[in-house]
Amino acid sequence: KDPVTEVDVAYFRILQKNYTNSFKHYKNLANFQTINFEPQEVIEFLCDEYDKLKEPALLFGVGIISYRFGDKKLAKNYFNLFLKKANEIKYKPMYREGKRIIKKL
């Protein structure tokens, strides 16, 4: 397992609307102490993709990457935006995790 692979697979699972599987790959990022990608580049990519696709799960991706490897304030902003845009049932694991993390921030 590799962190960049986890991020890539999570992204493609979002495109397939397999949100539970995508969530699992994002959760796997917690297992890595170091990463072999630039978080800001991934965040910018996911933001651009959200602008095109309007898929709320991409906002969760920005939040989780920011939370794990970047800016906690940015993470909180994106988790809040995700929670505002996402359907709680459709995105259940991501929704719960977003709420849980916001409470910690």
JONORTA-V809258 format. One line per field, one symbol per residue. phi: phi as a letter, one per 30 degrees, with the letter a starting at -180 (. if undefined). psi: psi as a letter, one per 40 degrees, with the letter a starting at -180 (. if undefined). burial: 1 if it has 9 or more other C-alpha atoms within 8 Angstrom, else 0. A space follows every 50 residues. Layout:
phi=???
psi=???
burial=???
This chain:
phi=.beddedddeddddddicdddeeedddddddcdbbcbcedddeddddddd edchceddddedddddddbbcdddeddddddeddcddeddcedddddedd deddd
psi=ihdddddddddddddefgdddddddddddeehdiifihdddddddddddd dddfhdddddddddddddebhddddddddddddddihdddfddddddddd dddd.
burial=00110110111111000111111111011000000000100110011011 00000111111111111001010111111111100100001101100110 11000
